[in-house]
Amino acid sequence: MDGRDAGATLAGPWGLPTSRNGQVIVLPTLQMPDHPEVYIVGDLAYAEQDGRPLAMVAPVAIQQGTWAARNIARQAAGQPPLPFCYHDRGTMATIGRNSAVTYLAGREFTGFPAWILWLGVHITQLIGFRNRLFVLINWAWDYLFYERAVRLILPLPGQGVGLMKLEN
């Protein structure tokens, strides 16, 4: 089930106003029209910025969740909620070993420098020194020894869906 299916499934029975792709249309403050006590964020929320819908990606959802929490605190303090504004911090994608593309702070990077940036940004986003160190060691091990574990989610006989790890 993707965001479109979830939106239609969740919003339909409640009679909520939805966009063409099944997302619930929200006010600029991320509240539901006619229900200011209800906030909708993430893939279920249809919000526009500069006349275009916001993408259904994790950075948007994270910022929306933080903003909704701030607006709830504002309402509890007797202040009006403020409109949400997404701040695009950039785009990153790995293409393969030693290769990526990034767009950060208005600059484009490709190849090995972009790959190093991708690694650095993802390590710094982890919570806690121990987690960062553990992931860095695992990534370094896999990089140096070319180890790749393949993970497939397959139905197990009589047990529904399970996780199977294959080593190659």
Accessible surface in RSA format (square Angstrom, percent):
REM  Atomic radii and reference values for relative SASA: ProtOr
REM  Chains: A
REM  Algorithm: Lee & Richards
REM  Probe-radius: 1.40
REM  Slices: 20
REM RES _ NUM      All-atoms   Total-Side   Main-Chain    Non-polar    All polar
REM                ABS   REL    ABS   REL    ABS   REL    ABS   REL    ABS   REL
RES MET A   1   176.16  91.2  90.87  60.1  85.29 203.1  80.94  68.8  95.23 126.2
RES ASP A   2    62.56  43.8  51.08  50.8  11.48  27.1  44.27 104.2  18.29  18.2
RES GLY A   3    12.01  14.8   0.00   N/A  12.01  14.8   3.62   9.9   8.39  18.8
RES ARG A   4   129.27  54.3 126.73  64.6   2.55   6.1  33.50  45.8  95.77  58.0
RES ASP A   5    74.62  52.3  70.67  70.3   3.95   9.3  15.67  36.9  58.95  58.8
RES ALA A   6    29.06  26.7  28.61  44.1   0.45   1.0  29.06  40.9   0.00   0.0
RES GLY A   7     0.09   0.1   0.00   N/A   0.09   0.1   0.05   0.1   0.04   0.1
RES ALA A   8    59.23  54.5  47.10  72.7  12.13  27.6  51.85  73.0   7.38  19.6
RES THR A   9    78.30  55.7  65.41  66.3  12.89  30.7  56.97  76.5  21.33  32.2
RES LEU A  10    98.14  54.7  94.44  67.6   3.70   9.3  96.41  67.7   1.73   4.7
RES ALA A  11     0.20   0.2   0.00   0.0   0.20   0.4   0.18   0.3   0.02   0.0
RES GLY A  12    49.37  60.9   0.00   N/A  49.37  60.9  32.92  90.3  16.45  36.8
RES PRO A  13   112.47  82.0  67.03  61.1  45.44 165.2  80.61  66.6  31.86 198.0
RES TRP A  14   198.90  79.8 170.32  82.4  28.58  67.1 150.65  80.3  48.25  78.3
RES GLY A  15    65.95  81.3   0.00   N/A  65.95  81.3  36.26  99.5  29.69  66.5
RES LEU A  16    41.61  23.2  30.01  21.5  11.60  29.2  30.25  21.2  11.37  30.6
RES PRO A  17    62.76  45.7  50.31  45.9  12.46  45.3  62.69  51.8   0.08   0.5
RES THR A  18    57.36  40.8  33.65  34.1  23.71  56.5   5.94   8.0  51.42  77.7
RES SER A  19    21.25  18.0   8.10  10.8  13.15  30.3  15.34  32.7   5.90   8.3
RES ARG A  20   250.84 105.3 207.21 105.6  43.62 103.9  94.20 128.7 156.64  94.9
RES ASN A  21    50.67  34.9  41.50  40.1   9.17  22.1  26.16  63.0  24.51  23.7
RES GLY A  22     9.70  12.0   0.00   N/A   9.70  12.0   9.20  25.3   0.50   1.1
RES GLN A  23     4.92   2.8   4.92   3.6   0.00   0.0   0.00   0.0   4.92   3.7
RES VAL A  24     0.00   0.0   0.00   0.0   0.00   0.0   0.00   0.0   0.00   0.0
RES ILE A  25    67.09  38.2  67.09  50.0   0.00   0.0  67.09  48.3   0.00   0.0
RES VAL A  26    13.77   9.1   0.01   0.0  13.75  33.1   0.20   0.2  13.57  36.8
RES LEU A  27    72.65  40.5  71.31  51.0   1.35   3.4  72.32  50.8   0.33   0.9
RES PRO A  28    93.68  68.3  81.22  74.0  12.46  45.3  92.52  76.4   1.16   7.2
RES THR A  29    19.40  13.8  19.40  19.7   0.00   0.0  19.01  25.5   0.39   0.6
RES LEU A  30     0.70   0.4   0.70   0.5   0.00   0.0   0.70   0.5   0.00   0.0
RES GLN A  31     7.93   4.4   7.93   5.8   0.00   0.0   0.00   0.0   7.93   6.0
RES MET A  32    11.65   6.0  11.22   7.4   0.43   1.0   6.16   5.2   5.49   7.3
RES PRO A  33    40.12  29.2  34.43  31.4   5.69  20.7  35.92  29.7   4.19  26.1
RES ASP A  34   136.59  95.7 100.43 100.0  36.16  85.5  33.66  79.2 102.92 102.6
RES HIS A  35    83.81  45.8  83.81  58.3   0.00   0.0  49.63  51.1  34.19  39.8
RES PRO A  36    74.69  54.4  74.13  67.6   0.57   2.1  74.69  61.7   0.00   0.0
RES GLU A  37   122.69  70.4  91.50  69.2  31.19  74.3  68.08 131.7  54.61  44.6
RES VAL A  38    56.86  37.4  54.10  49.0   2.76   6.6  56.86  49.4   0.00   0.0
RES TYR A  39    36.75  17.2  10.50   6.0  26.25  68.3  10.50   7.9  26.25  32.4
RES ILE A  40    15.27   8.7  12.23   9.1   3.04   7.3  15.27  11.0   0.00   0.0
RES VAL A  41    54.21  35.7  40.63  36.8  13.58  32.7  40.63  35.3  13.58  36.8
RES GLY A  42    14.30  17.6   0.00   N/A  14.30  17.6   9.90  27.2   4.40   9.8
RES ASP A  43    66.93  46.9  61.15  60.9   5.78  13.7  17.07  40.2  49.85  49.7
RES LEU A  44    43.36  24.1  40.24  28.8   3.12   7.8  41.38  29.1   1.97   5.3
RES ALA A  45     5.42   5.0   0.00   0.0   5.42  12.3   0.00   0.0   5.42  14.4
RES TYR A  46    44.09  20.6  42.46  24.2   1.63   4.2  25.42  19.1  18.67  23.0
RES ALA A  47    11.59  10.7   6.78  10.5   4.82  11.0   9.61  13.5   1.98   5.3
RES GLU A  48    98.75  56.7  66.11  50.0  32.63  77.7  17.68  34.2  81.07  66.2
RES GLN A  49    47.67  26.7  38.00  27.8   9.66  23.0  21.05  44.8  26.62  20.2
RES ASP A  50   136.96  95.9  95.67  95.2  41.30  97.7  42.98 101.2  93.98  93.7
RES GLY A  51    64.39  79.4   0.00   N/A  64.39  79.4  31.73  87.1  32.65  73.1
RES ARG A  52   178.00  74.7 177.20  90.3   0.80   1.9  57.72  78.9 120.28  72.9
RES PRO A  53    78.80  57.4  61.38  56.0  17.42  63.3  61.38  50.7  17.42 108.3
RES LEU A  54    28.02  15.6  16.67  11.9  11.36  28.5  18.22  12.8   9.80  26.4
RES ALA A  55    60.32  55.5  42.57  65.7  17.75  40.4  53.34  75.1   6.97  18.5
RES MET A  56    63.85  33.1  35.33  23.4  28.52  67.9  27.73  23.6  36.12  47.9
RES VAL A  57    72.18  47.5  64.29  58.2   7.89  19.0  71.19  61.9   0.99   2.7
RES ALA A  58    65.18  59.9  52.26  80.6  12.92  29.4  57.74  81.3   7.44  19.7
RES PRO A  59    67.55  49.2  63.58  58.0   3.97  14.4  67.39  55.6   0.16   1.0
RES VAL A  60     6.25   4.1   6.25   5.7   0.00   0.0   6.25   5.4   0.00   0.0
RES ALA A  61    31.12  28.6  26.71  41.2   4.42  10.0  26.97  38.0   4.15  11.0
RES ILE A  62   118.63  67.5 110.04  82.0   8.60  20.7 117.04  84.3   1.59   4.3
RES GLN A  63    24.74  13.8  20.22  14.8   4.52  10.8  18.21  38.8   6.53   5.0
RES GLN A  64     1.84   1.0   1.84   1.3   0.00   0.0   0.00   0.0   1.84   1.4
RES GLY A  65    28.57  35.2   0.00   N/A  28.57  35.2  22.36  61.4   6.21  13.9
RES THR A  66    65.88  46.9  58.20  59.0   7.67  18.3  42.27  56.8  23.60  35.7
RES TRP A  67    60.87  24.4  60.68  29.4   0.19   0.4  60.68  32.4   0.18   0.3
RES ALA A  68     7.54   6.9   7.54  11.6   0.00   0.0   7.54  10.6   0.00   0.0
RES ALA A  69    59.29  54.5  49.81  76.9   9.48  21.6  53.70  75.6   5.59  14.8
RES ARG A  70   135.70  57.0 130.68  66.6   5.02  12.0  46.51  63.6  89.19  54.1
RES ASN A  71     0.62   0.4   0.62   0.6   0.00   0.0   0.00   0.0   0.62   0.6
RES ILE A  72    92.63  52.7  91.94  68.5   0.69   1.7  91.97  66.2   0.66   1.8
RES ALA A  73    61.24  56.3  50.75  78.3  10.49  23.9  56.42  79.4   4.82  12.8
RES ARG A  74    62.13  26.1  60.30  30.7   1.83   4.4  20.40  27.9  41.73  25.3
RES GLN A  75    66.48  37.2  48.26  35.3  18.22  43.4  21.68  46.1  44.80  34.0
RES ALA A  76    93.04  85.5  47.67  73.6  45.37 103.2  60.84  85.7  32.20  85.3
RES ALA A  77    75.35  69.3  38.12  58.8  37.23  84.7  51.15  72.0  24.20  64.1
RES GLY A  78    71.08  87.7   0.00   N/A  71.08  87.7  37.22 102.2  33.86  75.8
RES GLN A  79    86.51  48.4  81.50  59.6   5.01  11.9  18.65  39.7  67.86  51.5
RES PRO A  80    93.10  67.9  86.49  78.8   6.62  24.1  92.47  76.3   0.63   3.9
RES PRO A  81    32.29  23.5  21.65  19.7  10.64  38.7  21.65  17.9  10.64  66.1
RES LEU A  82    75.67  42.1  75.67  54.1   0.00   0.0  75.67  53.1   0.00   0.0
RES PRO A  83    79.67  58.1  72.55  66.1   7.13  25.9  72.55  59.9   7.13  44.3
RES PHE A  84    24.01  12.0   6.13   3.8  17.89  46.5   6.13   3.7  17.89  51.2
RES CYS A  85    67.88  51.4  60.53  67.5   7.35  17.3  27.10  68.7  40.78  44.0
RES TYR A  86    33.62  15.7  27.45  15.6   6.17  16.0  18.38  13.8  15.24  18.8
RES HIS A  87   118.67  64.9 114.96  79.9   3.71   9.5  77.04  79.4  41.63  48.4
RES ASP A  88    97.73  68.5  65.00  64.7  32.73  77.4  25.04  58.9  72.70  72.5
RES ARG A  89   182.13  76.5 165.33  84.3  16.80  40.0  73.41 100.3 108.72  65.9
RES GLY A  90    25.81  31.8   0.00   N/A  25.81  31.8   3.70  10.2  22.11  49.5
RES THR A  91    89.41  63.6  84.57  85.7   4.84  11.5  65.86  88.5  23.55  35.6
RES MET A  92    41.13  21.3  14.02   9.3  27.12  64.6   8.67   7.4  32.46  43.0
RES ALA A  93    45.87  42.2  41.02  63.3   4.85  11.0  45.79  64.5   0.08   0.2
RES THR A  94    62.22  44.3  37.24  37.8  24.98  59.5   7.91  10.6  54.31  82.1
RES ILE A  95   119.10  67.8  85.43  63.6  33.67  81.2  91.16  65.6  27.94  75.8
RES GLY A  96    37.15  45.8   0.00   N/A  37.15  45.8  35.46  97.3   1.69   3.8
RES ARG A  97   102.67  43.1  70.41  35.9  32.27  76.8  54.42  74.4  48.25  29.2
RES ASN A  98    52.56  36.2  46.87  45.3   5.69  13.7  12.35  29.7  40.21  38.9
RES SER A  99    35.37  29.9  35.37  47.2   0.00   0.0  19.61  41.8  15.76  22.1
RES ALA A 100     0.25   0.2   0.00   0.0   0.25   0.6   0.00   0.0   0.25   0.7
RES VAL A 101    62.40  41.1  62.12  56.2   0.28   0.7  62.12  54.0   0.28   0.8
RES THR A 102     5.89   4.2   0.00   0.0   5.89  14.0   2.56   3.4   3.33   5.0
RES TYR A 103   104.29  48.7 104.04  59.2   0.24   0.6  69.78  52.4  34.51  42.5
RES LEU A 104    34.79  19.4  33.70  24.1   1.09   2.7  33.70  23.7   1.09   2.9
RES ALA A 105   101.55  93.4  57.46  88.7  44.09 100.3  78.32 110.3  23.23  61.5
RES GLY A 106    55.66  68.6   0.00   N/A  55.66  68.6  22.84  62.7  32.82  73.5
RES ARG A 107   154.68  64.9 150.33  76.6   4.35  10.4  50.90  69.6 103.78  62.9
RES GLU A 108   136.06  78.1 109.37  82.7  26.69  63.5  30.42  58.8 105.64  86.3
RES PHE A 109    51.59  25.8  45.33  28.1   6.26  16.3  51.06  31.0   0.53   1.5
RES THR A 110    92.31  65.7  81.24  82.4  11.06  26.4  47.40  63.7  44.91  67.9
RES GLY A 111    26.98  33.3   0.00   N/A  26.98  33.3  24.38  66.9   2.60   5.8
RES PHE A 112   103.63  51.8  99.02  61.3   4.61  12.0  99.02  60.0   4.61  13.2
RES PRO A 113    79.24  57.8  72.40  66.0   6.84  24.9  77.87  64.3   1.37   8.5
RES ALA A 114     0.00   0.0   0.00   0.0   0.00   0.0   0.00   0.0   0.00   0.0
RES TRP A 115    30.99  12.4  30.99  15.0   0.00   0.0  22.28  11.9   8.71  14.1
RES ILE A 116    81.71  46.5  80.47  59.9   1.25   3.0  80.47  57.9   1.25   3.4
RES LEU A 117    58.38  32.5  56.71  40.6   1.67   4.2  58.18  40.9   0.19   0.5
RES TRP A 118    52.74  21.2  52.74  25.5   0.00   0.0  45.44  24.2   7.30  11.8
RES LEU A 119    37.79  21.0  37.72  27.0   0.07   0.2  37.79  26.5   0.00   0.0
RES GLY A 120    34.15  42.1   0.00   N/A  34.15  42.1  33.83  92.8   0.31   0.7
RES VAL A 121    47.64  31.4  45.68  41.4   1.97   4.7  46.91  40.8   0.73   2.0
RES HIS A 122    69.44  38.0  65.74  45.7   3.70   9.5  40.12  41.4  29.31  34.1
RES ILE A 123    20.78  11.8  20.78  15.5   0.00   0.0  20.78  15.0   0.00   0.0
RES THR A 124    85.61  60.9  73.54  74.6  12.07  28.8  65.59  88.1  20.03  30.3
RES GLN A 125   133.05  74.4 108.39  79.2  24.66  58.7  35.05  74.6  97.99  74.3
RES LEU A 126    57.08  31.8  53.78  38.5   3.30   8.3  55.55  39.0   1.53   4.1
RES ILE A 127   149.88  85.3 143.20 106.7   6.68  16.1 146.12 105.2   3.76  10.2
RES GLY A 128    35.50  43.8   0.00   N/A  35.50  43.8  31.05  85.2   4.45  10.0
RES PHE A 129   150.92  75.5 143.17  88.7   7.75  20.2 143.17  86.8   7.75  22.2
RES ARG A 130   200.41  84.1 195.61  99.7   4.81  11.4  74.34 101.6 126.07  76.4
RES ASN A 131    76.40  52.7  75.04  72.5   1.37   3.3   8.03  19.3  68.37  66.1
RES ARG A 132    84.98  35.7  84.66  43.2   0.33   0.8  21.30  29.1  63.68  38.6
RES LEU A 133    78.13  43.5  75.49  54.0   2.64   6.6  77.92  54.7   0.20   0.5
RES PHE A 134   130.90  65.5 128.44  79.6   2.46   6.4 130.67  79.2   0.24   0.7
RES VAL A 135    34.04  22.4  33.47  30.3   0.57   1.4  34.04  29.6   0.00   0.0
RES LEU A 136    92.02  51.2  92.02  65.8   0.00   0.0  92.02  64.6   0.00   0.0
RES ILE A 137    98.88  56.3  96.16  71.6   2.72   6.5  98.23  70.7   0.65   1.8
RES ASN A 138    59.40  41.0  58.63  56.7   0.77   1.9  15.84  38.1  43.56  42.1
RES TRP A 139    77.56  31.1  72.87  35.3   4.69  11.0  50.57  27.0  26.99  43.8
RES ALA A 140    44.43  40.8  37.18  57.4   7.24  16.5  44.00  62.0   0.42   1.1
RES TRP A 141   131.52  52.8 129.08  62.5   2.44   5.7 124.11  66.2   7.41  12.0
RES ASP A 142    60.40  42.3  58.42  58.1   1.98   4.7  15.06  35.4  45.34  45.2
RES TYR A 143    71.81  33.5  68.43  38.9   3.38   8.8  50.28  37.8  21.53  26.5
RES LEU A 144   116.25  64.7  95.89  68.6  20.36  51.2  98.17  68.9  18.08  48.7
RES PHE A 145   114.48  57.3  94.41  58.5  20.07  52.2  98.49  59.7  15.98  45.7
RES TYR A 146   155.49  72.6 135.21  76.9  20.27  52.8  96.60  72.6  58.89  72.6
RES GLU A 147    88.47  50.8  80.19  60.7   8.28  19.7  30.53  59.0  57.94  47.3
RES ARG A 148   188.31  79.1 177.34  90.4  10.98  26.1  59.25  81.0 129.06  78.2
RES ALA A 149    42.67  39.2  14.41  22.2  28.26  64.3  14.41  20.3  28.26  74.9
RES VAL A 150    62.14  40.9  58.80  53.2   3.34   8.1  62.14  54.0   0.00   0.0
RES ARG A 151   142.39  59.8 115.88  59.1  26.51  63.1  38.41  52.5 103.97  63.0
RES LEU A 152    70.84  39.5  68.85  49.3   1.99   5.0  70.84  49.8   0.00   0.0
RES ILE A 153   122.48  69.7  96.12  71.6  26.36  63.5  96.12  69.2  26.36  71.5
RES LEU A 154    71.80  40.0  71.48  51.1   0.33   0.8  71.56  50.3   0.24   0.7
RES PRO A 155   101.13  73.7  85.25  77.7  15.88  57.7  85.25  70.4  15.88  98.7
RES LEU A 156    54.27  30.2  50.06  35.8   4.21  10.6  50.37  35.4   3.90  10.5
RES PRO A 157   129.66  94.5 102.41  93.4  27.25  99.1 115.58  95.4  14.08  87.5
RES GLY A 158    90.80 112.0   0.00   N/A  90.80 112.0  45.33 124.4  45.47 101.8
RES GLN A 159   136.04  76.1 104.08  76.1  31.97  76.1  38.42  81.8  97.62  74.0
RES GLY A 160    46.19  57.0   0.00   N/A  46.19  57.0  38.40 105.4   7.79  17.5
RES VAL A 161   111.16  73.1  80.53  72.9  30.63  73.8  80.59  70.0  30.56  82.9
RES GLY A 162    17.50  21.6   0.00   N/A  17.50  21.6  17.34  47.6   0.16   0.4
RES LEU A 163   120.65  67.2  87.80  62.8  32.85  82.6  87.85  61.7  32.79  88.3
RES MET A 164    67.87  35.2  63.85  42.3   4.03   9.6  57.32  48.7  10.55  14.0
RES LYS A 165   112.73  55.0  85.15  52.2  27.58  65.7  41.77  37.6  70.96  75.6
RES LEU A 166    77.45  43.1  75.30  53.9   2.15   5.4  77.35  54.3   0.10   0.3
RES GLU A 167   125.78  72.2  93.65  70.8  32.13  76.5  60.29 116.6  65.49  53.5
RES ASN A 168   144.10  99.4  74.06  71.6  70.05 168.7  68.98 166.0  75.13  72.6
END  Absolute sums over single chains surface
CHAIN  1 A    12072.8       9658.2       2414.5       7776.2       4296.5
END  Absolute sums over all chains
TOTAL         12072.8       9658.2       2414.5       7776.2       4296.5
